[in-house]
Amino acid sequence: RRRIGVLALQGDFREHLSALRSLGAEGVAIRREAELDGIDGLIIPGGESTTMGKIAAELGLLAPLRGAIDAGLPTYGTCAGMIMLADQIRDAVPGQQNIGGLDVIVRRNAFGSQLESFQEDLIVDGIEGSVPAVFIRAPVVEEFGADVTVLARLSDDRVVAVRQGNIIAMAFHPEISGDLRLHEAFLEVVNSISVEA
Ligand code: GLN
């Protein structure tokens, strides 16, 4: 049974914890550095990246999280979680703090105000059929490095899911769609690492 930490400072971490529970994994709410010990994977939830970054900085969590990710901890970010993992953020608030580690440039709130939230059925690499994807004031990936693989694009071609090594990031919210296959795919990444180790 795998232990997956879910950063639980702000946002929809409860939905991630319940998705993990449904899949038979153990979800652990992360609010302190010591709670990173002994986890096999990490989820950064959706919410508001500016607030999440601020709280994480106040708690001294940014560097330990980055250290764990750089050490190879499988990590999955959704929406604000994707922004938290991005090396560079466009339309960030001044002084916005994040974790980084993922070689992408994301744009926050990329869909403007008249299209704040929408759903689209997405084709995601490695998943059979389509996946219902809920976008809420979502970011997009505007640029990415050579080590980054695109997992999904919107019908207008914009990049909304990527993988770089053990890091997976999605601009939408698999934790609220009720379709658990993307969490399942993340747990497969976690399992493949634990088996190697
Ligand atoms: N717009 C939010 C941000 O900048 C992300 C929204 C979300 O996670 N649904 O962090």
Residues whose N, C-alpha, C, O or C-beta is under 5 A from the ligand:
A	BS01	LIG	G46 G47 E48 S49 T50 T78 C79 A80 R108 N109 I136 R137
